[in-house]
Amino acid sequence: MDGGGEFIKLIIDSSTVLLLASLGELIKERSGILNLGLEGIISFSAMSAIAVYIEVGNPYLAILVAGVAGAFLSLIHGFISNYIKADQVLSGLAVLFIGIGLSGLLGSKYEGLKVDPLTPVRIVLGDFIISMDILTITAYILAPLLFIILYKTRYGLIIRGLGDQPEGLDYLGYDVDKLRTIVVVVGGFIVGLAGAKLTLALIPMWSINVSGGRGWIALALVVSSLWNPMLTFLVAHVFGFLNQFPILSQVMGLEVDSRLISTTPYLSTIVLLVIFSLPMLKRLGYAPRELGKPYIRRD
């Protein structure tokens, strides 16, 4: 693979991690549940994936286990948020610390161990040959699929109703808490795939800080893409490029402090959050109305 193709592959791999994490969080938030624990879920799933890959040698089983790990932590958050009616911010932060703690404890024996990355499928685009593995292909299918489900199907109407008018669904006989928990678990599974992508493809090794703030960036991506899966697809690739910009700057010979360049995606995240917190944009009403609020039935 030539230099251009290799750099494009890095951007795609980096974008895929953010895309999967953002899509998983997006459907959770569309149902009204906010989860600030993405960083912990990604870390725990990444550790689970590489542990299974090292011990068993089956990458597909590793991907499945990573998804289940993400679903498990999300189930904890969903149960606390929906049935105990606890503060979703505090619950999400608890999941964050649990995920990071478990990944550090259980992953200590795998620290620094490297694995062979997922076998890619080679796609020729003109002069470029781009490699895309099964997780990237899955993410690229998932973005338009979620868009269709959310905006063109009855199931999507229910999911959006959970976040906008849960009392209406309750009136129609739907179990709001149960449905919200199911959506949270499904979203957690998708976030878990982001962890698998991280340690099985982008950085094929395990270290305690492997997530590198990607969970927080994914949270910002959901907001800046206005809770729209297709916009999330586009914005994720912008941040994927920014994540790999330090490499591009070295190749181009730019005389800029590498530490400053490395902060680019995080500074961009802050800027986006500030912009989309402006009252003018808030009034557009893209955010789910009941986001972060437990549903309490009024008798």
C-alpha positions as CSV (number, residue, x, y, z in Angstrom):
1,M,0.0,0.0,0.0
2,D,1.4,3.4,-0.9
3,G,1.7,6.4,1.5
4,G,-1.5,8.0,0.4
5,G,-3.5,4.8,0.8
6,E,-2.0,4.1,4.2
7,F,-2.8,7.6,5.5
8,I,-6.4,7.2,4.2
9,K,-6.7,3.8,5.9
10,L,-5.5,5.5,9.2
11,I,-8.2,8.1,8.9
12,I,-10.9,5.5,8.1
13,D,-9.8,3.3,11.1
14,S,-9.7,6.3,13.4
15,S,-13.1,7.5,12.2
16,T,-14.6,4.1,12.6
17,V,-13.9,4.0,16.3
18,L,-15.5,7.4,16.8
19,L,-18.4,6.5,14.4
20,L,-19.3,3.2,16.2
21,A,-19.1,4.9,19.7
22,S,-21.2,7.9,18.5
23,L,-23.9,5.7,16.8
24,G,-24.2,3.6,19.9
25,E,-24.6,6.7,22.1
26,L,-26.9,8.4,19.6
27,I,-29.6,5.8,19.8
28,K,-29.3,5.8,23.6
29,E,-29.8,9.6,23.7
30,R,-32.7,9.3,21.2
31,S,-34.4,7.2,23.7
32,G,-33.8,9.8,26.4
33,I,-30.9,8.2,28.2
34,L,-27.6,10.1,28.6
35,N,-24.5,8.0,29.2
36,L,-21.3,9.8,30.2
37,G,-19.5,6.5,30.7
38,L,-18.5,5.9,27.0
39,E,-14.8,6.1,27.9
40,G,-15.1,3.3,30.4
41,I,-17.2,1.2,28.0
42,I,-14.7,1.6,25.2
43,S,-11.8,0.8,27.5
44,F,-13.5,-2.3,29.0
45,S,-14.6,-3.6,25.5
46,A,-11.2,-3.0,24.0
47,M,-9.5,-5.0,26.8
48,S,-12.2,-7.8,26.4
49,A,-11.6,-8.0,22.7
50,I,-7.8,-8.3,22.9
51,A,-7.9,-10.7,25.8
52,V,-10.2,-13.1,23.9
53,Y,-8.1,-12.7,20.8
54,I,-4.9,-13.6,22.6
55,E,-6.4,-16.5,24.6
56,V,-8.6,-18.0,21.9
57,G,-7.2,-16.7,18.6
58,N,-10.6,-16.0,17.0
59,P,-11.1,-12.4,16.0
60,Y,-14.8,-12.8,15.4
61,L,-15.4,-14.2,18.9
62,A,-13.3,-11.3,20.2
63,I,-15.5,-8.8,18.4
64,L,-18.7,-10.5,19.8
65,V,-17.3,-10.5,23.4
66,A,-16.4,-6.8,23.1
67,G,-20.0,-6.0,22.0
68,V,-21.3,-8.1,24.9
69,A,-18.9,-6.3,27.3
70,G,-20.3,-2.9,26.2
71,A,-23.9,-4.2,26.5
72,F,-23.2,-5.4,30.0
73,L,-21.9,-2.1,31.3
74,S,-24.8,-0.3,29.5
75,L,-27.3,-2.6,31.1
76,I,-26.0,-1.5,34.5
77,H,-26.5,2.1,33.5
78,G,-29.9,1.4,32.0
79,F,-31.1,-0.4,35.1
80,I,-29.9,2.3,37.5
81,S,-31.3,5.1,35.2
82,N,-34.7,3.5,34.4
83,Y,-35.7,1.4,37.4
84,I,-33.9,3.1,40.3
85,K,-34.5,6.5,38.7
86,A,-31.0,7.7,39.7
87,D,-29.3,10.7,38.2
88,Q,-28.1,9.7,34.7
89,V,-25.0,11.9,34.9
90,L,-23.8,10.2,38.2
91,S,-24.8,6.7,36.9
92,G,-22.8,7.3,33.7
93,L,-19.8,8.5,35.6
94,A,-20.1,5.4,37.8
95,V,-20.0,3.2,34.6
96,L,-17.0,5.2,33.5
97,F,-15.0,4.3,36.6
98,I,-16.2,0.7,36.7
99,G,-15.2,0.2,33.0
100,I,-11.7,1.7,33.5
101,G,-11.2,-0.1,36.8
102,L,-12.2,-3.5,35.4
103,S,-10.1,-3.0,32.3
104,G,-7.1,-2.1,34.3
105,L,-7.6,-5.0,36.8
106,L,-8.4,-7.7,34.3
107,G,-6.2,-6.4,31.5
108,S,-2.9,-6.1,33.5
109,K,-1.6,-9.4,32.2
110,Y,-2.1,-8.2,28.6
111,E,-0.4,-4.8,29.0
112,G,1.8,-4.1,26.0
113,L,1.0,-7.3,24.2
114,K,0.5,-6.8,20.5
115,V,-1.7,-8.8,18.1
116,D,-2.1,-9.2,14.4
117,P,-4.7,-6.6,13.2
118,L,-8.0,-7.8,11.6
119,T,-7.6,-9.1,8.0
120,P,-8.9,-6.3,5.7
121,V,-10.7,-6.3,2.4
122,R,-8.9,-4.3,-0.2
123,I,-10.9,-1.8,-2.2
124,V,-9.4,0.0,-5.2
125,L,-10.3,3.7,-5.7
126,G,-8.4,5.0,-8.7
127,D,-4.8,5.2,-7.7
128,F,-5.5,4.3,-4.1
129,I,-5.9,0.9,-2.6
130,I,-7.9,1.2,0.7
131,S,-8.2,-1.6,3.2
132,M,-11.4,-2.0,5.2
133,D,-12.0,-4.6,7.8
134,I,-15.3,-6.1,9.0
135,L,-15.8,-3.5,11.7
136,T,-15.4,-0.6,9.3
137,I,-17.8,-2.2,6.8
138,T,-20.2,-2.8,9.7
139,A,-20.0,0.9,10.7
140,Y,-20.5,2.1,7.2
141,I,-23.6,0.0,6.8
142,L,-24.9,0.8,10.3
143,A,-25.0,4.6,9.8
144,P,-27.5,4.7,7.0
145,L,-29.3,1.7,8.5
146,L,-29.9,3.5,11.7
147,F,-31.0,6.6,9.8
148,I,-33.6,4.5,8.0
149,I,-34.8,2.8,11.2
150,L,-35.0,6.1,13.2
151,Y,-36.8,8.1,10.5
152,K,-38.6,5.6,8.2
153,T,-39.9,2.8,10.5
154,R,-42.3,2.3,13.3
155,Y,-39.5,1.2,15.6
156,G,-37.7,4.4,15.0
157,L,-40.8,6.4,15.9
158,I,-41.0,4.5,19.2
159,I,-37.3,5.1,19.9
160,R,-37.7,8.8,19.2
161,G,-40.9,8.8,21.2
162,L,-39.1,7.5,24.2
163,G,-36.9,10.6,24.2
164,D,-39.5,13.1,23.2
165,Q,-42.8,12.0,24.6
166,P,-42.5,9.0,26.8
167,E,-45.8,9.7,28.5
168,G,-47.6,9.3,25.1
169,L,-46.0,5.8,24.7
170,D,-47.0,4.9,28.2
171,Y,-50.6,6.0,27.4
172,L,-50.5,3.7,24.4
173,G,-49.5,0.7,26.6
174,Y,-45.8,0.6,26.0
175,D,-43.4,-0.1,29.0
176,V,-41.2,3.0,28.7
177,D,-38.5,1.8,31.3
178,K,-38.2,-1.6,29.6
179,L,-37.9,-0.2,26.1
180,R,-35.4,2.4,27.2
181,T,-33.3,-0.3,28.8
182,I,-33.4,-2.4,25.7
183,V,-32.3,0.5,23.5
184,V,-29.5,1.3,26.0
185,V,-28.2,-2.3,25.8
186,V,-28.3,-2.3,22.0
187,G,-26.4,1.0,22.0
188,G,-23.9,-0.4,24.4
189,F,-23.2,-3.3,22.1
190,I,-22.4,-0.9,19.3
191,V,-20.1,1.1,21.6
192,G,-18.4,-2.1,22.5
193,L,-17.6,-2.7,18.8
194,A,-15.7,0.6,18.9
195,G,-13.5,-0.9,21.6
196,A,-12.9,-3.9,19.5
197,K,-12.0,-1.7,16.5
198,L,-9.5,0.1,18.7
199,T,-7.4,-2.8,19.9
200,L,-7.9,-5.2,17.0
201,A,-7.2,-2.8,14.2
202,L,-6.3,0.8,15.0
203,I,-3.9,0.1,17.8
204,P,-3.5,-3.7,17.9
205,M,-2.3,-3.9,21.4
206,W,-3.6,-3.2,24.9
207,S,-2.7,-0.5,27.3
208,I,-4.7,1.1,30.1
209,N,-4.9,4.5,28.4
210,V,-5.8,3.0,24.9
211,S,-9.1,4.9,24.7
212,G,-7.3,8.2,24.8
213,G,-10.4,10.4,25.3
214,R,-12.3,9.0,22.3
215,G,-15.4,8.4,24.5
216,W,-15.6,12.1,25.3
217,I,-15.1,13.0,21.7
218,A,-17.9,10.6,20.7
219,L,-20.3,12.4,23.1
220,A,-19.5,15.7,21.4
221,L,-20.0,14.1,18.0
222,V,-23.6,13.1,18.9
223,V,-24.4,16.7,19.8
224,S,-22.6,18.4,16.9
225,S,-24.3,16.0,14.4
226,L,-27.7,16.9,15.8
227,W,-28.5,13.3,16.7
228,N,-28.6,12.4,13.1
229,P,-26.8,9.1,12.1
230,M,-25.7,10.4,8.6
231,L,-24.4,13.7,10.0
232,T,-22.6,11.6,12.6
233,F,-20.9,9.6,9.8
234,L,-19.6,12.9,8.2
235,V,-18.5,14.5,11.5
236,A,-16.8,11.3,12.6
237,H,-14.5,11.4,9.5
238,V,-13.6,15.0,10.2
239,F,-12.5,14.1,13.7
240,G,-10.8,10.9,12.3
241,F,-8.7,13.2,10.1
242,L,-7.9,15.5,13.0
243,N,-6.8,12.6,15.1
244,Q,-4.3,11.6,12.3
245,F,-3.3,15.2,11.5
246,P,-0.1,14.9,13.6
247,I,1.1,12.2,11.3
248,L,0.2,14.2,8.2
249,S,2.0,17.3,9.6
250,Q,5.2,15.2,10.0
251,V,4.9,13.9,6.4
252,M,4.4,17.4,5.1
253,G,7.3,18.7,7.2
254,L,5.2,21.3,9.0
255,E,7.2,23.0,11.7
256,V,4.6,23.0,14.4
257,D,4.9,21.8,17.9
258,S,3.7,18.2,17.9
259,R,2.1,18.6,21.3
260,L,0.0,21.5,20.0
261,I,-1.1,19.5,17.0
262,S,-2.0,16.5,19.1
263,T,-4.5,18.7,21.0
264,T,-6.4,19.6,17.8
265,P,-9.2,17.0,18.1
266,Y,-9.8,17.9,21.7
267,L,-9.8,21.7,21.1
268,S,-12.2,21.1,18.2
269,T,-14.5,19.1,20.5
270,I,-14.6,22.0,23.0
271,V,-15.3,24.5,20.2
272,L,-18.1,22.4,18.8
273,L,-19.7,22.0,22.2
274,V,-19.6,25.7,22.7
275,I,-21.1,26.4,19.3
276,F,-24.0,23.9,19.7
277,S,-24.7,25.2,23.2
278,L,-25.6,28.6,21.8
279,P,-29.2,29.6,22.6
280,M,-29.9,30.2,18.8
281,L,-29.1,26.5,18.0
282,K,-30.7,25.2,21.1
283,R,-34.0,26.7,20.0
284,L,-33.8,24.5,16.9
285,G,-35.0,21.7,19.1
286,Y,-32.9,18.8,17.7
287,A,-32.1,17.4,21.1
288,P,-34.6,14.8,22.6
289,R,-36.8,16.7,24.9
290,E,-36.6,14.3,27.8
291,L,-32.9,13.6,27.4
292,G,-31.3,12.8,30.8
293,K,-34.7,12.7,32.6
294,P,-36.0,9.5,34.2
295,Y,-39.6,8.7,33.2
296,I,-41.9,8.9,36.3
297,R,-45.4,7.9,35.6
298,R,-48.1,10.4,36.7
299,D,-51.2,8.6,38.0
